[in-house]
Amino acid sequence: MKSRKRICRLARHRKAARIDENQPKIVEELRKRGMSVEVDHDDILVGYRGKTYWFEIKDPEKALSKKTGKINDSAKKKSQKILEQTWKGHYRIVHCIEQILEDINHE
């Protein structure tokens, strides 16, 4: 029961403290493709074909490993690491629109 309360606390609606530089462009592109995008959530919720996807957007200049091309673990908050492991719905930390389009199977 304790871990369930912890997950619920993490999943509460929360406005992001700041947005990464690449987020506005990503949101604009998603909307151009006919998707619903909610930006007052940490970071964005994307609605497409009756499903909702939760994405945390990281700035590749600050968070991406030059060796692996993946988001550095050190760039993730503790709560984000927990969500990646425990959230039963869709949740992914991304750095580009292509990753989002891949997740939602958009052509």
C-alpha positions in Angstrom: 0.0 0.0 0.0 2.9 2.3 0.8 4.3 2.2 -2.7 0.8 2.8 -4.3 0.5 6.0 -2.3 4.0 7.0 -3.4 3.0 6.5 -7.1 -0.2 8.5 -6.7 1.8 11.3 -5.1 4.2 11.3 -8.1 1.4 11.2 -10.6 -0.5 14.2 -9.2 -1.1 17.0 -11.7 1.8 19.3 -11.3 2.9 22.3 -13.4 6.5 22.0 -14.6 8.8 24.5 -12.9 10.4 25.4 -16.2 10.4 24.0 -19.7 13.3 22.9 -21.8 14.1 25.0 -24.8 13.0 22.3 -27.3 9.5 21.8 -25.8 7.6 24.7 -27.6 8.8 23.5 -31.0 7.8 19.9 -30.2 4.4 20.9 -28.9 3.8 23.0 -32.1 4.7 20.1 -34.4 2.5 17.7 -32.5 -0.5 20.1 -32.8 0.2 20.6 -36.5 -0.2 16.8 -36.8 -3.7 16.9 -35.2 -2.8 15.8 -31.7 -4.1 17.2 -28.5 -1.3 18.4 -26.3 -1.7 19.5 -22.6 1.3 21.5 -21.5 0.3 22.3 -17.9 1.4 18.8 -16.9 4.9 17.7 -16.1 5.9 17.9 -19.0 3.3 17.1 -21.7 0.3 14.8 -22.2 -0.4 13.9 -25.8 -3.8 12.6 -26.9 -4.0 10.7 -30.2 -6.5 8.2 -31.5 -8.2 7.8 -28.2 -5.1 7.2 -26.1 -3.1 9.4 -23.8 0.7 9.5 -23.7 2.8 11.1 -20.9 6.2 12.5 -21.9 8.9 14.2 -20.0 11.0 16.3 -22.4 14.6 16.9 -21.8 16.9 19.3 -23.6 19.4 17.2 -25.6 22.2 19.8 -25.1 21.9 19.4 -21.3 20.7 15.8 -20.8 22.0 13.6 -23.7 25.0 11.4 -23.4 27.5 12.1 -26.2 28.6 8.4 -26.0 25.3 6.6 -26.0 22.8 9.1 -27.4 20.5 8.4 -24.5 19.3 10.6 -21.7 21.9 10.6 -18.8 20.6 9.0 -15.6 22.0 12.1 -13.8 19.6 14.3 -15.8 16.6 12.5 -14.4 14.9 13.5 -11.1 14.4 10.8 -8.5 10.6 11.0 -9.1 11.1 10.5 -12.9 13.2 7.4 -12.3 10.5 5.9 -10.1 7.8 6.7 -12.7 9.9 5.0 -15.4 9.9 1.8 -13.3 6.5 1.8 -11.7 4.0 3.7 -13.8 1.5 1.3 -15.4 0.4 3.7 -18.2 2.5 5.3 -20.8 5.4 7.4 -19.5 8.7 8.1 -21.3 11.5 10.6 -21.0 12.4 11.9 -24.5 14.5 14.5 -26.2 13.0 14.8 -29.7 9.7 14.6 -31.6 10.8 11.5 -33.4 10.7 9.5 -30.1 7.2 10.7 -29.5 6.0 9.8 -33.0 7.6 6.4 -32.6 5.7 5.7 -29.3 2.3 6.7 -30.7 2.8 5.0 -34.0 2.3 8.1 -36.0 3.3 8.0 -39.7 
